[in-house]
Amino acid sequence: MFRLVARITMLSWVPLLTRLVALASSTGSHGCKCISTDDCWPDASAFAKLASEVSQPLVQPFPTASACYPVSDPSGNCTEVQTLWGDGNWRSNQAGSMQESNYETFTFDNGTISACYRDTALGVPCEQGSVPVIGVDARTLEDVQAGVKFARVHNLRLVVKNTGHDFLGRSAGRGSFVIWTHHMKNITVHDTFTPFGGRKNEKYSQAITLGAGVQWHEAYDAANGANRTLVGGLSAGGSVGAAGGWLLGGGHSALSPTYGLGVDNVLEISIVVASGEHIKANSHKNTDLFWALRGGGGGTYGIVTSVTYRTHPLQQVIAGFLTTSIKSSTPGTPPILVKLISEFFRMSPNLSDAGWGGYGLMAPSAPGESLAMQFVAIAPNSSWSAANDSFLPLIANVASLAANSSIDDGGLLNITFASTFPVESFHAWLTQFIDSGTAETGGNVMIGSRLLPKALLDVNSTRAAETWLGLPGITFHLVAGGAVSKTDPDATGLNPAWRKGVLHAAFGSGWPEGTSSADIEQIANGIKQNLTLIENLSPNAGAYLNEASLFETDFQQTFFGNHYHKLKAIKKRYDPTDLFIVPKGVGSEDWDEQLHCRRRK
């Protein structure tokens, strides 16, 4: 190396040497990141120095159930843990809690599981698992910068955690250092907003800037208070982060068929990149990064500190409901259920083109009855009459199926509720019908998903229904089509498959605490087999990477499509040493399964 340096001019010698030394230190002597069990882990004095540079004491995360241990003398409020275990907002307030418990665990090569179980009767000791061991409780931009610089200098395995809503385990990492952005709660409503570097006459009315830690229930309340509507995610309790991984993975919403995805509504993103520099990315500045951040995945290009969204007028919306029950005298999937889902699939493109967005769930309708569909939807920016033109035909067609069904001949279909009616606003619809629950998290679950394209639903809805009804725990999200399909596929870094999709469909399996690694592996094998089935149904249909499987064999194509190589080039430009690496994220194929060491080429 030094012979090479000696041959170049003195003008370029110093910066090149600095670059080479930084590269060598960032990858370690064996191309590995430093974790807490390694000799390279920073000592107490190094962490003390970091603590003096940030606004809050360093956080030392523990697994969610740790307060219940030791069992003979619990270290914390175990009653609170047991009571609030499934509350997504409560879990997001715990530095070490992931929304799904299995992402707090770690399985060694010999099958041993390191975990901390809620069920103390299992007699298993509480261990750290995959929960990061120490980090920064970021409240300010400077906190984030200090954490990033510390992780870079010490070559640490770095993870970024906001609320812990993640099905790929990106918010955790065994032996890792965490930057926790959950408490960055600033919200600013702008009467007019001009992006950094934009023309003075480029003004967006009633934009809203959300700090990295703002959650959707907070964002919706702020937008509603300003008499505006904000495109965002929906979950019980509104606990998902509004300016983090949801957006960076694409960001779907019931409002998407009318107003587009999250990535279609962003005006500006502020981010701290691997160098520690804080930059703004928009359509005028750092345009390549702005493109990549809109769909290229969370925890990959830096740490987002705030996002500015466009908003939409607050106005009356139309709510639509369709719930059914099915009785059958034979085991297995009733043929009438296949007809029902096939009809729903077939009519979905027309619904989304009319602005309807919503969620379909397969659940037992009553004890002893078969699975049946429940569908709740919303049509914003529409008159009641216009909304009925598209929704009532679905109800009529399902009513026709019900009238011609029989319990002994394919199953008896009943419509238990079907209606449309005006609601004061999106916020009112959300609080009355979606956001009233809290028990949504804390389980052990693996999922898989696919986008269902219009081409499939138009010509092969029956085959699609037959395939999906053979999977466990299925849900259908009408969050594409419509305005989503009208956006240039190359306008953002999002997988272009989204612009052809109509439904985002998911399936999943769970297991109780204490299940052996061998049994969990069997569940994983079932997920893998089902992924093959749905991929064969519609090859290269793509998937929503925020609600997807770790077992995707070609994640580059499935999650990012033909944008992958460009996304990776942009990542190398802003993160040349891979400080930010997440499971199944851009560039992760260059690292081992634990994202600890680089793969040998």
VEXDREN-2710 file (C-alpha; in Angstrom, 1 decimal):
% VEXDREN-2710
k/r/px/py/pz
1/MET/0.0/0.0/0.0
2/PHE/2.8/2.4/0.9
3/ARG/4.6/1.9/-2.4
4/LEU/1.4/2.8/-4.2
5/VAL/1.0/5.9/-2.1
6/ALA/4.6/7.0/-2.7
7/ARG/4.0/7.0/-6.5
8/ILE/1.2/9.6/-6.4
9/THR/1.5/13.4/-6.0
10/MET/1.8/15.0/-2.6
11/LEU/-1.5/16.8/-3.3
12/SER/-3.5/13.6/-3.3
13/TRP/-1.3/11.5/-0.9
14/VAL/-3.0/12.6/2.4
15/PRO/-6.6/12.2/1.4
16/LEU/-5.9/8.8/-0.2
17/LEU/-4.0/7.5/2.8
18/THR/-6.8/8.7/5.1
19/ARG/-9.4/6.9/2.9
20/LEU/-7.4/3.7/2.9
21/VAL/-6.8/3.7/6.6
22/ALA/-10.5/4.4/7.2
23/LEU/-11.5/1.5/4.9
24/ALA/-9.1/-0.8/6.7
25/SER/-10.4/0.1/10.1
26/SER/-14.0/-0.1/9.1
27/THR/-13.8/-3.7/8.0
28/GLY/-11.5/-5.0/10.6
29/SER/-8.5/-7.3/10.1
30/HIS/-10.8/-10.1/8.9
31/GLY/-13.5/-8.1/7.3
32/CYS/-15.7/-8.4/10.4
33/LYS/-17.7/-6.0/12.5
34/CYS/-17.1/-5.7/16.2
35/ILE/-19.7/-7.2/18.5
36/SER/-19.8/-7.3/22.3
37/THR/-18.2/-10.7/22.7
38/ASP/-15.1/-9.6/20.6
39/ASP/-11.9/-8.3/22.1
40/CYS/-12.3/-5.2/19.9
41/TRP/-15.4/-4.1/21.8
42/PRO/-14.9/-0.5/23.2
43/ASP/-13.9/-0.3/26.9
44/ALA/-15.7/1.5/29.6
45/SER/-13.7/4.7/29.0
46/ALA/-14.7/4.8/25.4
47/PHE/-18.4/4.5/26.3
48/ALA/-18.0/7.1/29.0
49/LYS/-16.6/9.5/26.4
50/LEU/-19.6/8.8/24.2
51/ALA/-21.9/9.4/27.1
52/SER/-20.4/12.8/27.6
53/GLU/-21.2/13.7/24.0
54/VAL/-25.0/12.9/24.0
55/SER/-28.0/14.4/25.7
56/GLN/-29.2/11.3/27.5
57/PRO/-27.5/8.5/29.4
58/LEU/-26.5/5.6/27.2
59/VAL/-29.3/3.0/27.0
60/GLN/-28.7/-0.6/27.9
61/PRO/-31.6/-2.5/26.3
62/PHE/-33.0/-5.7/27.9
63/PRO/-35.5/-8.2/26.4
64/THR/-39.1/-7.4/27.1
65/ALA/-39.7/-10.1/29.7
66/SER/-36.5/-9.3/31.7
67/ALA/-38.4/-7.5/34.4
68/CYS/-39.8/-10.9/35.4
69/TYR/-36.4/-12.3/36.2
70/PRO/-35.0/-13.7/38.4
71/VAL/-38.3/-15.4/39.1
72/SER/-37.6/-15.5/42.8
73/ASP/-37.1/-11.7/43.0
74/PRO/-38.2/-10.0/39.7
75/SER/-35.9/-7.1/38.8
76/GLY/-38.8/-4.9/37.5
77/ASN/-42.6/-4.6/37.2
78/CYS/-43.5/-8.1/36.0
79/THR/-47.2/-7.3/36.3
80/GLU/-46.9/-4.5/33.8
81/VAL/-45.0/-6.8/31.4
82/GLN/-47.7/-9.5/31.6
83/THR/-50.6/-7.0/31.3
84/LEU/-49.2/-4.9/28.4
85/TRP/-47.3/-7.6/26.5
86/GLY/-49.4/-7.2/23.4
87/ASP/-49.6/-3.4/23.4
88/GLY/-47.6/-2.1/20.5
89/ASN/-47.2/1.4/21.9
90/TRP/-46.0/0.0/25.2
91/ARG/-43.5/-2.2/23.5
92/SER/-42.2/0.7/21.4
93/ASN/-41.4/2.5/24.6
94/GLN/-39.0/-0.3/25.7
95/ALA/-35.6/0.1/24.3
96/GLY/-35.1/-3.7/24.0
97/SER/-38.6/-4.7/22.8
98/MET/-39.3/-5.9/19.3
99/GLN/-42.9/-5.9/18.3
100/GLU/-42.7/-9.7/17.6
101/SER/-40.9/-11.6/20.3
102/ASN/-39.0/-14.0/18.2
103/TYR/-36.8/-11.2/16.9
104/GLU/-35.5/-10.8/20.4
105/THR/-34.2/-14.4/20.3
106/PHE/-31.0/-15.8/18.9
107/THR/-30.5/-19.4/17.7
108/PHE/-26.9/-20.8/17.8
109/ASP/-25.7/-23.2/15.2
110/ASN/-26.2/-26.2/17.6
111/GLY/-29.9/-25.3/17.9
112/THR/-29.6/-23.7/21.3
113/ILE/-31.9/-20.7/21.7
114/SER/-30.9/-17.6/23.7
115/ALA/-34.2/-15.9/24.8
116/CYS/-36.1/-14.3/27.6
117/TYR/-39.6/-15.8/27.8
118/ARG/-42.7/-14.2/29.2
119/ASP/-43.7/-17.6/30.5
120/THR/-41.4/-18.0/33.5
121/ALA/-42.8/-21.4/34.3
122/LEU/-40.8/-22.8/31.4
123/GLY/-37.8/-22.7/33.7
124/VAL/-35.5/-21.1/31.0
125/PRO/-33.0/-18.5/32.2
126/CYS/-33.5/-15.0/30.8
127/GLU/-30.8/-14.2/28.2
128/GLN/-30.0/-11.3/25.9
129/GLY/-30.7/-13.1/22.6
130/SER/-30.6/-10.7/19.7
131/VAL/-31.3/-7.6/21.7
132/PRO/-28.6/-4.9/21.3
133/VAL/-26.5/-4.5/24.4
134/ILE/-25.9/-0.7/24.5
135/GLY/-26.5/2.4/22.5
136/VAL/-27.7/5.9/22.2
137/ASP/-31.2/7.1/23.2
138/ALA/-31.3/9.8/20.4
139/ARG/-33.3/12.9/21.2
140/THR/-31.4/15.3/18.9
141/LEU/-29.6/15.4/15.6
142/GLU/-26.3/15.7/17.4
143/ASP/-27.1/12.5/19.4
144/VAL/-27.5/10.6/16.1
145/GLN/-24.3/12.0/14.7
146/ALA/-22.4/11.1/17.8
147/GLY/-23.7/7.6/17.7
148/VAL/-22.9/7.1/14.0
149/LYS/-19.4/8.4/14.4
150/PHE/-18.8/6.2/17.4
151/ALA/-20.0/3.1/15.6
152/ARG/-17.9/3.9/12.6
153/VAL/-14.7/4.6/14.5
154/HIS/-15.0/1.4/16.5
155/ASN/-16.3/-0.7/13.6
156/LEU/-19.4/-1.8/15.5
157/ARG/-22.3/-3.9/14.4
158/LEU/-24.8/-1.1/14.3
159/VAL/-28.6/-1.4/14.3
160/VAL/-31.2/1.4/14.1
161/LYS/-34.4/0.9/16.1
162/ASN/-37.5/3.1/16.2
163/THR/-40.5/1.2/17.3
164/GLY/-39.3/-2.4/16.6
165/HIS/-42.1/-3.0/14.0
166/ASP/-40.2/-5.3/11.7
167/PHE/-40.6/-8.8/10.2
168/LEU/-37.0/-9.1/9.0
169/GLY/-35.3/-8.5/12.3
170/ARG/-33.7/-5.2/11.2
171/SER/-34.1/-3.6/14.6
172/ALA/-32.0/-6.1/16.4
173/GLY/-28.6/-7.8/16.3
174/ARG/-26.8/-10.0/18.7
175/GLY/-24.0/-8.1/20.4
176/SER/-24.8/-4.9/18.6
177/PHE/-24.7/-1.2/19.3
178/VAL/-28.1/0.6/18.8
179/ILE/-29.2/4.1/17.9
180/TRP/-32.7/4.4/19.2
181/THR/-34.7/7.1/17.5
182/HIS/-38.0/6.6/19.2
183/HIS/-37.9/9.8/21.2
184/MET/-37.3/12.2/18.3
185/LYS/-40.9/13.4/18.4
186/ASN/-40.8/16.9/16.8
187/ILE/-43.8/17.7/14.6
188/THR/-44.0/20.9/12.5
189/VAL/-47.0/21.8/10.4
190/HIS/-46.0/24.2/7.6
191/ASP/-48.5/26.7/6.1
192/THR/-46.1/26.6/3.1
193/PHE/-43.0/24.5/2.6
194/THR/-40.2/25.0/0.1
195/PRO/-37.7/22.1/-0.2
196/PHE/-34.1/22.9/0.6
197/GLY/-32.5/24.2/-2.6
198/GLY/-35.8/24.6/-4.3
199/ARG/-37.0/27.6/-6.2
200/LYS/-38.5/30.4/-4.1
201/ASN/-41.8/30.1/-5.9
202/GLU/-41.9/26.3/-5.3
203/LYS/-44.2/26.1/-2.3
204/TYR/-46.3/23.3/-1.0
205/SER/-49.2/24.2/1.2
206/GLN/-49.9/22.5/4.6
207/ALA/-46.9/20.2/4.5
208/ILE/-45.9/18.4/7.8
209/THR/-42.5/17.5/9.1
210/LEU/-42.2/14.5/11.4
211/GLY/-39.3/13.6/13.6
212/ALA/-37.9/10.1/13.3
213/GLY/-39.7/8.9/16.4
214/VAL/-43.2/10.1/15.6
215/GLN/-45.7/7.3/15.4
216/TRP/-48.8/7.3/13.2
217/HIS/-51.3/7.9/16.0
218/GLU/-49.3/11.1/16.8
219/ALA/-48.9/12.1/13.2
220/TYR/-52.6/11.6/12.4
221/ASP/-53.7/13.7/15.4
222/ALA/-51.4/16.5/14.4
223/ALA/-52.6/16.5/10.7
224/ASN/-56.2/16.3/11.8
225/GLY/-55.6/19.2/14.2
226/ALA/-54.4/21.2/11.2
227/ASN/-57.5/20.1/9.1
228/ARG/-55.4/18.0/6.8
229/THR/-55.2/14.3/5.8
230/LEU/-51.9/12.4/5.9
231/VAL/-51.2/9.2/3.9
232/GLY/-49.9/6.7/6.4
233/GLY/-49.9/3.2/7.8
234/LEU/-52.7/1.6/9.8
235/SER/-52.3/-0.6/12.8
236/ALA/-54.2/-1.1/16.1
237/GLY/-53.0/1.7/18.4
238/GLY/-51.2/3.5/15.6
239/SER/-47.8/2.4/17.0
240/VAL/-45.9/2.1/13.7
241/GLY/-43.2/4.8/13.1
242/ALA/-44.3/7.4/10.6
243/ALA/-40.8/8.6/9.5
244/GLY/-38.7/5.4/9.4
245/GLY/-38.8/2.0/7.9
246/TRP/-42.5/2.3/6.9
247/LEU/-41.6/5.0/4.4
248/LEU/-38.2/3.7/3.4
249/GLY/-39.8/0.4/2.3
250/GLY/-42.5/2.0/0.3
251/GLY/-45.3/2.8/2.9
252/HIS/-48.7/1.4/2.0
253/SER/-52.0/2.8/3.2
254/ALA/-55.7/2.5/2.8
255/LEU/-55.4/6.0/1.2
256/SER/-52.8/4.8/-1.4
257/PRO/-55.3/4.0/-4.2
258/THR/-56.4/7.6/-4.1
259/TYR/-53.2/9.5/-3.1
260/GLY/-50.3/7.1/-3.7
261/LEU/-47.9/5.3/-1.4
262/GLY/-45.8/6.9/1.3
263/VAL/-42.9/7.3/-1.1
264/ASP/-45.2/9.2/-3.5
265/ASN/-46.0/11.8/-0.9
266/VAL/-42.6/12.7/0.4
267/LEU/-41.2/16.2/-0.2
268/GLU/-37.9/16.0/1.8
269/ILE/-35.9/13.6/4.0
270/SER/-33.2/14.6/6.5
271/ILE/-30.7/11.9/7.2
272/VAL/-27.3/11.3/8.9
273/VAL/-25.1/9.3/6.6
274/ALA/-22.1/7.0/7.5
275/SER/-19.7/9.9/7.5
276/GLY/-21.7/11.5/10.3
277/GLU/-22.8/14.3/8.0
278/HIS/-26.4/15.5/8.2
279/ILE/-27.9/16.2/4.8
280/LYS/-31.2/16.9/3.2
281/ALA/-32.4/14.8/0.3
282/ASN/-35.2/16.0/-2.1
283/SER/-35.9/16.6/-5.7
284/HIS/-33.2/19.4/-5.8
285/LYS/-30.4/18.2/-3.4
286/ASN/-28.9/14.8/-3.2
287/THR/-31.4/13.6/-5.7
288/ASP/-29.8/10.1/-6.1
289/LEU/-30.2/9.5/-2.3
290/PHE/-33.7/10.9/-2.4
291/TRP/-34.6/8.4/-5.1
292/ALA/-33.0/5.5/-3.2
293/LEU/-34.6/6.4/0.2
294/ARG/-38.1/6.1/-1.4
295/GLY/-38.3/2.3/-1.4
296/GLY/-34.7/1.2/-1.0
297/GLY/-35.2/-0.1/2.5
298/GLY/-34.7/1.1/6.1
299/GLY/-31.4/1.0/8.0
300/THR/-29.5/0.9/4.7
301/TYR/-28.4/4.4/3.7
302/GLY/-28.2/6.2/7.0
303/ILE/-30.4/7.2/9.9
304/VAL/-33.4/9.4/9.0
305/THR/-33.9/12.2/11.4
306/SER/-37.1/13.7/9.9
307/VAL/-39.4/13.5/6.9
308/THR/-41.6/16.1/5.3
309/TYR/-44.8/14.9/3.7
310/ARG/-47.4/16.6/1.6
311/THR/-50.9/16.5/3.1
312/HIS/-54.3/16.5/1.5
313/PRO/-57.6/18.2/2.4
314/LEU/-59.7/17.1/5.3
315/GLN/-63.0/15.9/3.9
316/GLN/-65.8/13.4/4.2
317/VAL/-65.0/9.8/3.3
318/ILE/-67.1/6.8/2.4
319/ALA/-66.7/3.7/4.5
320/GLY/-67.4/0.2/3.1
321/PHE/-67.9/-3.0/5.0
322/LEU/-68.5/-6.6/3.9
323/THR/-68.4/-9.5/6.3
324/THR/-69.5/-13.0/5.7
325/SER/-69.8/-16.4/7.4
326/ILE/-69.7/-19.9/5.8
327/LYS/-71.0/-23.2/7.0
328/SER/-70.0/-26.5/5.4
329/SER/-70.8/-30.1/6.0
330/THR/-67.4/-31.3/4.6
331/PRO/-63.8/-30.8/5.9
332/GLY/-61.3/-28.6/4.0
333/THR/-61.8/-25.3/2.2
334/PRO/-65.4/-25.0/1.1
335/PRO/-65.8/-24.4/-2.7
336/ILE/-68.0/-21.4/-1.9
337/LEU/-65.1/-19.7/-0.1
338/VAL/-63.0/-20.1/-3.3
339/LYS/-65.8/-18.5/-5.3
340/LEU/-66.1/-15.7/-2.7
341/ILE/-62.3/-14.9/-2.7
342/SER/-62.1/-15.3/-6.5
343/GLU/-64.9/-12.7/-6.9
344/PHE/-63.2/-10.4/-4.4
345/PHE/-59.9/-10.8/-6.3
346/ARG/-61.6/-10.2/-9.7
347/MET/-63.3/-7.0/-8.6
348/SER/-60.3/-5.6/-6.7
349/PRO/-58.7/-3.7/-9.6
350/ASN/-62.0/-1.9/-10.3
351/LEU/-62.3/-1.0/-6.6
352/SER/-58.8/0.4/-6.3
353/ASP/-59.2/2.4/-9.6
354/ALA/-62.3/3.9/-8.0
355/GLY/-60.2/5.0/-5.0
356/TRP/-61.2/2.2/-2.5
357/GLY/-58.5/1.0/-0.2
358/GLY/-58.8/-1.3/2.7
359/TYR/-58.0/-4.6/4.4
360/GLY/-59.4/-8.2/4.0
361/LEU/-59.0/-10.7/6.8
362/MET/-59.7/-14.5/6.9
363/ALA/-60.8/-15.4/10.3
364/PRO/-63.3/-17.9/12.0
365/SER/-66.7/-16.2/11.8
366/ALA/-68.0/-18.2/14.7
367/PRO/-67.2/-21.4/16.7
368/GLY/-67.6/-24.4/14.4
369/GLU/-67.8/-22.3/11.2
370/SER/-65.3/-22.1/8.4
371/LEU/-63.0/-19.3/7.6
372/ALA/-64.7/-16.4/5.9
373/MET/-63.8/-13.0/4.6
374/GLN/-64.1/-9.7/6.4
375/PHE/-63.4/-6.6/4.4
376/VAL/-63.2/-3.0/5.6
377/ALA/-62.5/-0.2/3.2
378/ILE/-62.5/3.5/2.6
379/ALA/-63.0/5.8/-0.4
380/PRO/-61.7/9.3/0.2
381/ASN/-62.3/12.2/-2.2
382/SER/-65.5/10.6/-3.5
383/SER/-69.2/11.2/-3.3
384/TRP/-71.4/8.5/-1.7
385/SER/-73.1/7.9/-5.0
386/ALA/-69.8/7.5/-6.9
387/ALA/-68.4/5.2/-4.2
388/ASN/-71.5/3.1/-4.4
389/ASP/-71.1/2.7/-8.1
390/SER/-68.0/0.5/-7.5
391/PHE/-68.7/-1.0/-4.0
392/LEU/-72.3/-2.1/-4.4
393/PRO/-71.6/-4.4/-7.3
394/LEU/-69.2/-6.3/-5.0
395/ILE/-72.0/-6.7/-2.4
396/ALA/-74.5/-7.7/-5.1
397/ASN/-72.2/-10.3/-6.6
398/VAL/-71.5/-11.8/-3.2
399/ALA/-75.2/-11.7/-2.4
400/SER/-75.8/-13.7/-5.6
401/LEU/-73.2/-16.3/-4.5
402/ALA/-74.9/-16.5/-1.1
403/ALA/-78.4/-17.0/-2.6
404/ASN/-77.2/-19.9/-4.7
405/SER/-75.1/-21.6/-1.9
406/SER/-76.0/-24.7/0.1
407/ILE/-74.5/-26.2/3.2
408/ASP/-74.4/-29.6/1.6
409/ASP/-73.3/-28.4/-1.8
410/GLY/-70.1/-26.4/-1.6
411/GLY/-70.9/-24.5/1.7
412/LEU/-73.6/-22.1/2.8
413/LEU/-72.5/-18.4/2.4
414/ASN/-74.1/-15.8/4.6
415/ILE/-73.6/-12.0/4.4
416/THR/-73.5/-10.9/8.0
417/PHE/-73.0/-7.2/7.3
418/ALA/-72.7/-5.2/4.1
419/SER/-73.0/-1.5/3.9
420/THR/-71.5/1.8/2.8
421/PHE/-72.0/5.1/4.6
422/PRO/-70.3/8.5/4.9
423/VAL/-67.9/9.3/7.7
424/GLU/-66.8/12.8/8.8
425/SER/-63.1/12.3/7.9
426/PHE/-60.3/9.7/7.5
427/HIS/-59.3/10.4/11.1
428/ALA/-62.8/9.7/12.3
429/TRP/-63.0/6.5/10.3
430/LEU/-59.6/5.5/11.7
431/THR/-60.5/6.1/15.3
432/GLN/-63.9/4.5/15.1
433/PHE/-63.2/1.4/13.1
434/ILE/-59.4/0.7/12.9
435/ASP/-57.5/2.2/15.8
436/SER/-59.5/1.1/18.8
437/GLY/-57.5/-2.0/19.8
438/THR/-54.1/-2.5/21.3
439/ALA/-53.5/-6.2/21.4
440/GLU/-51.5/-6.6/18.2
441/THR/-48.0/-7.7/19.1
442/GLY/-45.8/-9.8/21.3
443/GLY/-46.2/-13.1/19.5
444/ASN/-43.7/-15.4/17.6
445/VAL/-44.4/-15.2/13.9
446/MET/-43.0/-15.7/10.5
447/ILE/-44.7/-14.3/7.4
448/GLY/-44.4/-14.3/3.7
449/SER/-46.1/-12.1/1.1
450/ARG/-46.6/-11.1/-2.5
451/LEU/-48.1/-8.3/-4.5
452/LEU/-50.9/-9.6/-6.6
453/PRO/-50.8/-7.9/-10.0
454/LYS/-53.7/-6.7/-12.0
455/ALA/-52.8/-9.1/-14.8
456/LEU/-53.2/-12.1/-12.5
457/LEU/-56.5/-10.9/-11.0
458/ASP/-58.0/-10.0/-14.3
459/VAL/-57.5/-13.4/-15.9
460/ASN/-56.8/-16.0/-13.2
461/SER/-58.6/-14.9/-10.0
462/THR/-59.8/-18.5/-9.3
463/ARG/-56.4/-20.0/-9.4
464/ALA/-55.1/-17.2/-7.2
465/ALA/-57.9/-17.8/-4.7
466/GLU/-57.3/-21.6/-4.7
467/THR/-53.6/-21.0/-4.0
468/TRP/-53.9/-18.4/-1.3
469/LEU/-56.7/-20.3/0.5
470/GLY/-54.2/-23.2/1.0
471/LEU/-52.0/-20.9/3.1
472/PRO/-52.2/-20.2/6.9
473/GLY/-53.1/-16.9/8.4
474/ILE/-53.9/-15.0/5.2
475/THR/-54.7/-11.3/4.8
476/PHE/-55.3/-9.1/1.8
477/HIS/-54.5/-5.4/1.7
478/LEU/-56.1/-3.3/-1.1
479/VAL/-53.4/-0.7/-1.0
480/ALA/-52.1/-0.5/-4.6
481/GLY/-53.7/0.1/-8.0
482/GLY/-55.4/3.4/-8.6
483/ALA/-53.0/6.3/-8.0
484/VAL/-50.2/3.9/-7.2
485/SER/-50.3/2.4/-10.7
486/LYS/-50.3/5.9/-12.4
487/THR/-46.8/6.8/-11.0
488/ASP/-43.8/6.3/-13.2
489/PRO/-42.2/3.0/-12.0
490/ASP/-38.7/4.6/-12.2
491/ALA/-39.7/7.8/-10.4
492/THR/-38.5/6.3/-7.0
493/GLY/-36.3/3.5/-5.9
494/LEU/-39.3/1.4/-5.0
495/ASN/-39.7/-2.0/-6.6
496/PRO/-41.4/-1.3/-10.0
497/ALA/-43.7/-4.3/-9.3
498/TRP/-45.7/-2.0/-7.0
499/ARG/-46.9/-0.1/-10.0
500/LYS/-48.5/-3.3/-11.5
501/GLY/-49.9/-4.6/-8.2
502/VAL/-53.4/-4.2/-6.7
503/LEU/-53.3/-6.3/-3.6
504/HIS/-50.6/-6.9/-1.0
505/ALA/-51.3/-10.4/0.3
506/ALA/-49.6/-12.0/3.3
507/PHE/-49.7/-15.3/5.2
508/GLY/-48.0/-16.4/8.4
509/SER/-47.5/-19.0/11.1
510/GLY/-46.8/-18.7/14.8
511/TRP/-45.7/-20.8/17.7
512/PRO/-45.7/-20.7/21.5
513/GLU/-42.8/-19.8/23.7
514/GLY/-40.4/-22.5/24.4
515/THR/-40.8/-24.3/21.1
516/SER/-37.6/-26.1/20.1
517/SER/-35.4/-24.8/17.3
518/ALA/-36.1/-28.1/15.4
519/ASP/-39.9/-27.4/15.5
520/ILE/-39.3/-23.7/14.5
521/GLU/-37.3/-24.9/11.6
522/GLN/-40.2/-27.1/10.4
523/ILE/-42.4/-24.0/10.5
524/ALA/-39.7/-22.1/8.5
525/ASN/-39.7/-24.9/5.9
526/GLY/-43.4/-24.6/5.5
527/ILE/-43.0/-20.9/4.9
528/LYS/-40.4/-21.6/2.3
529/GLN/-42.6/-24.1/0.5
530/ASN/-45.5/-21.6/0.5
531/LEU/-43.2/-18.9/-0.9
532/THR/-42.5/-21.2/-3.8
533/LEU/-46.2/-21.7/-4.4
534/ILE/-47.0/-18.0/-4.5
535/GLU/-44.0/-17.2/-6.6
536/ASN/-45.0/-19.8/-9.2
537/LEU/-48.5/-18.3/-9.2
538/SER/-47.2/-15.0/-10.5
539/PRO/-43.4/-15.0/-11.1
540/ASN/-41.6/-11.7/-10.3
541/ALA/-44.7/-10.1/-8.9
542/GLY/-42.6/-8.7/-6.1
543/ALA/-43.3/-8.2/-2.4
544/TYR/-43.6/-5.4/0.1
545/LEU/-40.3/-5.7/1.9
546/ASN/-41.6/-4.4/5.3
547/GLU/-44.0/-7.3/5.6
548/ALA/-42.2/-10.2/4.0
549/SER/-40.0/-13.3/4.7
550/LEU/-36.4/-13.7/5.6
551/PHE/-36.4/-16.8/3.5
552/GLU/-36.7/-15.2/0.1
553/THR/-33.9/-16.8/-2.0
554/ASP/-33.8/-14.0/-4.5
555/PHE/-34.6/-11.0/-2.3
556/GLN/-32.9/-8.6/-4.7
557/GLN/-35.5/-9.3/-7.3
558/THR/-38.4/-9.9/-5.0
559/PHE/-37.9/-6.8/-2.9
560/PHE/-36.3/-4.3/-5.3
561/GLY/-36.8/-5.6/-8.9
562/ASN/-34.6/-4.1/-11.6
563/HIS/-33.7/-1.1/-9.4
564/TYR/-31.4/-3.2/-7.2
565/HIS/-28.1/-2.5/-9.0
566/LYS/-28.7/1.2/-9.0
567/LEU/-29.7/1.1/-5.3
568/LYS/-26.5/-0.7/-4.5
569/ALA/-24.4/1.8/-6.3
570/ILE/-26.0/4.7/-4.5
571/LYS/-25.5/2.9/-1.2
572/LYS/-21.8/2.5/-1.9
573/ARG/-21.6/6.2/-2.6
574/TYR/-23.0/7.2/0.7
575/ASP/-22.0/4.2/2.8
576/PRO/-18.8/2.9/1.2
577/THR/-17.8/0.7/4.2
578/ASP/-21.3/-0.9/4.9
579/LEU/-21.8/0.7/8.3
580/PHE/-25.5/0.2/7.7
581/ILE/-26.4/-3.4/6.8
582/VAL/-29.7/-5.1/7.6
583/PRO/-31.1/-8.6/6.9
584/LYS/-32.2/-8.9/3.2
585/GLY/-31.3/-5.2/2.6
586/VAL/-29.3/-3.7/-0.2
587/GLY/-25.7/-5.1/0.0
588/SER/-26.5/-7.7/2.6
589/GLU/-25.5/-10.5/0.3
590/ASP/-21.9/-9.5/0.8
591/TRP/-22.1/-10.4/4.5
592/ASP/-22.7/-13.7/6.4
593/GLU/-26.1/-14.6/7.8
594/GLN/-25.5/-12.7/11.1
595/LEU/-24.1/-9.7/9.2
596/HIS/-21.0/-10.0/11.3
597/CYS/-18.3/-10.8/8.7
598/ARG/-17.9/-10.2/5.0
599/ARG/-18.3/-13.3/2.8
600/ARG/-15.0/-14.3/1.1
601/LYS/-15.2/-13.8/-2.6
END
